[in-house]
Amino acid sequence: MNKKLILLVAVMALFAVSASAQSYQPLSGAAQTGVRWGLVSAAFVLAIAAAAGAIGQSKAIVAACEGIARNPGAAGAIRLAMIIGLALIESLVIYALVIAFILITK
């Protein structure tokens, strides 16, 4: 565990040095070339949010199905709680979409 932490800090330090090596010079609108990092970061935000949301929703559905299988009499309450939980999980992914749109416009 300690070796992994030291390695992580060393890698982060190396990236920090190379990231600060060049000064920022804004380009005019027509001459601007290169990577649009806002788009790249928006894509990562959406990918991570969608993956985490899908994993969370699958675990919620599995737990609800197991609960209904163990106690069929409580199926209505379990189903209602599952649907509310899925809606809340999906709202987090929609919030990530809003953040991605904000990153794109920067």
Summary of the structure (lengths in Angstrom):
residues: 106
radius of gyration: 21.9
end to end distance: 38.1
largest distance: 67.1
contacts: 225
relative contact order: 0.11
helix: 81%
strand: 0%
